[in-house]
Amino acid sequence: MSPPASRRLKIGLSACFSHADPSRPLFTGKTLQYVEQSIAHWIMSSGAMVVMVPCPMGETARGDVTLAHYAQWLDGVVMHGGADVWPGSYGEEPLRPEWLGDRVRDLYDLAVVEAFSQAGKPIFGVCRGLQLINVAFGGTLYQDILTQVPGAQMHRNATTYDRHQHDIHIVKGSRLAQLYPNTYMARVNSIHHQGIKDVAPGFEVEAWSVPDHIPEAIYRRAPGQSYIAATQWHPEFHHPDSPIIDSSVLLGDFLTACQRAKFQPAVGHSPFRIRDRAARLLRRALLRRR
């Protein structure tokens, strides 16, 4: 018998942004917040219920609902893939105009990470989500792997997209190695051109790309702190004929952490204050767009 809604986990999913565009024929001049179907269905495959966490700020904002309210109500959050991270988020200038990223979405995502971290709720990041989490806690990124890493392989192919793949090496003794016992090499999809340069304090790399040694999975190992894990690959993108690693294991580990957190007190502590009080910066940035 299918469990009732009251017994299912409620998992937040961060929003993607399509900013106001006066030339768009539908929702002309309106800001759109949305989720990509595959990642919502991936989370739902476990029986969890998915709730998009909308940005509460902006020119049409009304009421007093905050991201903290969502963090208190939901059992965990998944940070969506998508646009590049603005280099200013980690103290750099864009090396090229096309790597400017989405500053407004960065500030929203940073505020989401802060709210759920402060509430002691598990966080799982996918692709951009991994990069954003790393930046939120004090790490940095390569703005473009092919440009900045000598001998790097191609990590994004616009033609093959989610069928573009490479190998990873899973670090011995890591949490990921425990989830995939006796698996030291695995295959993943690769749909990104940015990646982690300096790993955030308190996090460890659990998998590296082969052969160019770029971080592909991270995990927070900080005593007394809530669960945060992330992958550079997209576990939600899977084709029946694909040899990539089984993504249900990652989802199961995250949801187990969410279930466990329901019966544990909130941590209520964020040692790095998530990049300079991102919630306040978010409000300012969005007001400037009016």
TIFIRO-238171 format. One line per field, with one value per residue (C-alpha): x, y, z; residue number from 1; chain. Coordinates in steps of 0.001 Angstrom, whole numbers, padded with zeros to 6 digits, always signed. Example, Ala and Ser with C-alpha at 12.3 -4.5 7.8 and 13.67 -1.06 7.14 Angstrom:
2
X	+012300;+013670
Y	-004500;-001060
Z	+007800;+007140
pos	1;2
unit	A;A
END
This chain:
290
X	+000000;+001306;+002326;+000291;+001726;+002275;+004850;+006768;+009872;+009403;+012465;+013094;+014506;+016191;+014761;+016281;+015803;+014721;+015032;+012511;+012745;+010605;+011104;+009785;+006350;+005096;+005238;+006628;+008829;+008171;+010704;+010263;+011353;+011256;+012697;+014053;+011827;+014467;+015804;+012331;+011461;+014768;+013971;+010359;+011561;+012273;+008748;+009765;+007646;+009379;+008715;+010365;+011811;+010955;+012984;+010892;+012498;+012033;+009953;+006679;+007466;+004588;+004070;+006530;+007539;+011318;+013757;+014142;+010465;+011085;+014171;+012197;+009315;+011180;+013375;+016269;+017121;+018712;+020644;+019843;+022280;+022267;+024051;+027694;+028570;+029457;+033250;+032658;+031029;+034523;+036463;+037478;+036712;+035245;+038010;+035533;+032105;+030431;+031601;+029796;+027270;+024077;+024796;+021167;+020757;+024059;+022778;+019510;+021345;+023756;+020788;+019133;+022316;+022601;+018970;+019075;+022531;+021403;+018315;+020500;+018826;+020734;+021836;+022740;+024263;+024282;+026783;+026328;+025025;+028418;+030210;+027875;+028224;+032004;+031932;+029438;+031833;+034962;+036215;+037021;+036395;+038077;+036141;+036928;+038693;+040075;+041568;+042960;+044013;+046913;+046184;+042548;+040074;+036815;+034206;+031334;+030249;+027281;+026405;+026384;+025355;+024256;+025760;+029222;+031132;+034472;+035873;+036248;+038475;+036670;+038891;+039667;+038153;+035697;+031951;+031520;+033806;+031589;+028496;+030143;+032273;+035083;+034483;+037577;+036838;+033432;+031842;+029843;+028270;+030012;+028112;+030159;+033072;+033683;+034868;+036401;+039862;+040294;+038135;+036212;+037475;+035664;+035001;+036864;+037067;+035516;+036095;+038421;+038097;+040427;+042965;+042973;+042279;+039402;+037154;+033969;+032350;+032661;+031351;+031377;+033261;+032733;+031796;+028389;+027497;+024629;+024968;+026193;+027266;+027519;+028510;+029810;+027920;+024132;+022814;+019314;+020358;+020483;+019877;+019027;+021999;+024430;+027356;+027360;+027368;+024084;+022550;+019960;+022728;+023486;+019824;+019309;+022189;+020872;+017310;+018543;+020281;+017030;+015104;+017694;+017655;+013922;+014767;+017852;+018024;+018997;+022690;+022047;+025653;+027314;+031016;+031612;+028362;+027838;+029647;+028887;+025254;+023924;+020263;+020806;+022837;+020101;+017530;+019797;+020674;+017073;+015973;+018638;+017067;+013801
Y	+000000;+003425;+005510;+008673;+012126;+012595;+009771;+010865;+013028;+016577;+017588;+021116;+021768;+025098;+027145;+027905;+031467;+032841;+036575;+039085;+039348;+041917;+040063;+036723;+035946;+034114;+035707;+038809;+040801;+038427;+036579;+032797;+030354;+026685;+023193;+020758;+017689;+014949;+016019;+016309;+012833;+011432;+012591;+011398;+007948;+007244;+008166;+011599;+014639;+017519;+021191;+023970;+026593;+029906;+033043;+035200;+038474;+040554;+043342;+041437;+040242;+040166;+038700;+037592;+034082;+033564;+030855;+030063;+029066;+026562;+025236;+024674;+022954;+020763;+017742;+018638;+020425;+019584;+022371;+022406;+022540;+025377;+028658;+029423;+030803;+034497;+034778;+037677;+035167;+033831;+037060;+037011;+039021;+037188;+036202;+036380;+038035;+034681;+033429;+036190;+033708;+034665;+036865;+037096;+033325;+032969;+035170;+033246;+029892;+031110;+032170;+028747;+026958;+029238;+028719;+024924;+024715;+026877;+024661;+021538;+020077;+017916;+019494;+017717;+019602;+018696;+020197;+023949;+022931;+021413;+024528;+026850;+024848;+024938;+028708;+029220;+027711;+029490;+027544;+028761;+027601;+027307;+029670;+027374;+024047;+023779;+027277;+027075;+023442;+022314;+018963;+018897;+016747;+018136;+018162;+019496;+018612;+020641;+018063;+014878;+016770;+014267;+011355;+012865;+010833;+010275;+008139;+009053;+007667;+007170;+008015;+005031;+005305;+008038;+007944;+007445;+004406;+002957;+003555;+001839;-000930;-002365;+000299;+002402;+003541;+004496;+006227;+009476;+011995;+015345;+018523;+021424;+023674;+025113;+023126;+023250;+024791;+025211;+022955;+024715;+024233;+021411;+019503;+016573;+015384;+011935;+011454;+012895;+013000;+010721;+011561;+015321;+015194;+017684;+017243;+015357;+014759;+016483;+015812;+017872;+016129;+018467;+016982;+018156;+019726;+018715;+016543;+018264;+016267;+017078;+015641;+017401;+014934;+014801;+011679;+012472;+012001;+008290;+006314;+002580;+001718;+003961;+002538;+005391;+004793;+003846;+007118;+005510;+004877;+008600;+009460;+006803;+008135;+011701;+010697;+008550;+011660;+013611;+010971;+010974;+014768;+014712;+013282;+015351;+018929;+021615;+022441;+026176;+027036;+028149;+028817;+030706;+032734;+031667;+034335;+037511;+037296;+036246;+036712;+040457;+040759;+038944;+041532;+044390;+042798;+042118;+045619;+047060;+045189;+047132
Z	+000000;-000952;+002111;+002766;+002200;+005931;+005929;+002845;+002916;+001624;-000389;-001598;-005053;-005729;-008575;-011958;-013228;-016578;-016076;-017405;-021196;-023049;-026348;-025073;-026592;-023476;-020008;-021703;-019367;-016458;-014310;-014447;-011734;-012698;-012233;-014803;-015059;-014799;-011408;-009894;-011194;-009902;-006366;-006694;-007799;-004123;-003033;-001739;-002513;-004311;-003588;-005582;-003248;-004932;-004428;-002068;-003189;-006335;-007799;-007261;-003699;-001210;+002236;+004890;+003750;+003885;+002851;+006555;+006629;+003803;+005569;+008764;+006937;+004436;+005226;+002919;-000313;-003669;-005392;-009081;-012012;-014521;-015223;-014459;-011037;-011145;-010527;-008149;-005794;-005093;-005448;-009117;-012240;-015256;-017665;-020566;-020905;-021578;-018156;-016283;-014872;-013046;-010041;-008933;-008946;-007059;-004267;-004108;-004059;-001383;+000717;+000229;+001328;+004339;+005388;+005160;+006753;+009664;+010071;+010155;+007062;+004538;+001259;-001980;-004917;-008615;-011088;-010538;-007110;-006252;-007463;-005552;-002315;-002633;-003153;-000314;+002216;+001017;-002013;-005529;-009094;-012440;-014678;-017610;-017166;-020711;-020481;-016952;-016471;-018682;-020344;-019260;-021116;-022476;-019716;-021811;-025336;-026553;-029206;-027117;-023949;-021238;-023166;-022905;-020302;-018606;-015795;-012140;-009405;-006076;-003104;-000891;+002593;+001613;+002212;-001538;-001405;+001319;-000820;-003792;-002206;-004328;-006971;-007495;-011046;-012408;-015371;-015105;-017451;-017832;-018726;-017377;-018248;-014772;-011767;-008306;-008021;-004245;-002069;+000688;+004273;+006041;+002800;+001304;-002290;-002678;-006412;-009052;-012816;-014770;-016078;-015377;-011606;-011218;-008127;-009088;-005687;-002317;+001187;+004366;+007154;+010074;+013462;+014631;+011286;+009003;+005890;+002718;-000330;-004032;-007398;-010483;-012675;-013072;-011305;-012578;-016234;-016959;-020139;-019954;-022170;-020294;-018276;-015737;-012001;-010283;-009086;-006803;-004245;-003972;-003665;-001001;+001084;+000919;+001801;+004687;+006018;+005575;+007503;+010265;+010510;+011271;+014697;+015442;+016763;+014280;+014190;+014096;+013291;+010074;+010589;+007326;+007343;+003710;+001754;+003589;+004624;+001234;+002149;+002698;-000498;-002406;-001391;-002473;-005813;-006724;-005738;-008034;-010970;-010602
pos	1;2;3;4;5;6;7;8;9;10;11;12;13;14;15;16;17;18;19;20;21;22;23;24;25;26;27;28;29;30;31;32;33;34;35;36;37;38;39;40;41;42;43;44;45;46;47;48;49;50;51;52;53;54;55;56;57;58;59;60;61;62;63;64;65;66;67;68;69;70;71;72;73;74;75;76;77;78;79;80;81;82;83;84;85;86;87;88;89;90;91;92;93;94;95;96;97;98;99;100;101;102;103;104;105;106;107;108;109;110;111;112;113;114;115;116;117;118;119;120;121;122;123;124;125;126;127;128;129;130;131;132;133;134;135;136;137;138;139;140;141;142;143;144;145;146;147;148;149;150;151;152;153;154;155;156;157;158;159;160;161;162;163;164;165;166;167;168;169;170;171;172;173;174;175;176;177;178;179;180;181;182;183;184;185;186;187;188;189;190;191;192;193;194;195;196;197;198;199;200;201;202;203;204;205;206;207;208;209;210;211;212;213;214;215;216;217;218;219;220;221;222;223;224;225;226;227;228;229;230;231;232;233;234;235;236;237;238;239;240;241;242;243;244;245;246;247;248;249;250;251;252;253;254;255;256;257;258;259;260;261;262;263;264;265;266;267;268;269;270;271;272;273;274;275;276;277;278;279;280;281;282;283;284;285;286;287;288;289;290
unit	A;A;A;A;A;A;A;A;A;A;A;A;A;A;A;A;A;A;A;A;A;A;A;A;A;A;A;A;A;A;A;A;A;A;A;A;A;A;A;A;A;A;A;A;A;A;A;A;A;A;A;A;A;A;A;A;A;A;A;A;A;A;A;A;A;A;A;A;A;A;A;A;A;A;A;A;A;A;A;A;A;A;A;A;A;A;A;A;A;A;A;A;A;A;A;A;A;A;A;A;A;A;A;A;A;A;A;A;A;A;A;A;A;A;A;A;A;A;A;A;A;A;A;A;A;A;A;A;A;A;A;A;A;A;A;A;A;A;A;A;A;A;A;A;A;A;A;A;A;A;A;A;A;A;A;A;A;A;A;A;A;A;A;A;A;A;A;A;A;A;A;A;A;A;A;A;A;A;A;A;A;A;A;A;A;A;A;A;A;A;A;A;A;A;A;A;A;A;A;A;A;A;A;A;A;A;A;A;A;A;A;A;A;A;A;A;A;A;A;A;A;A;A;A;A;A;A;A;A;A;A;A;A;A;A;A;A;A;A;A;A;A;A;A;A;A;A;A;A;A;A;A;A;A;A;A;A;A;A;A;A;A;A;A;A;A;A;A;A;A;A;A;A;A;A;A;A;A;A;A;A;A;A;A;A;A;A;A;A;A
END
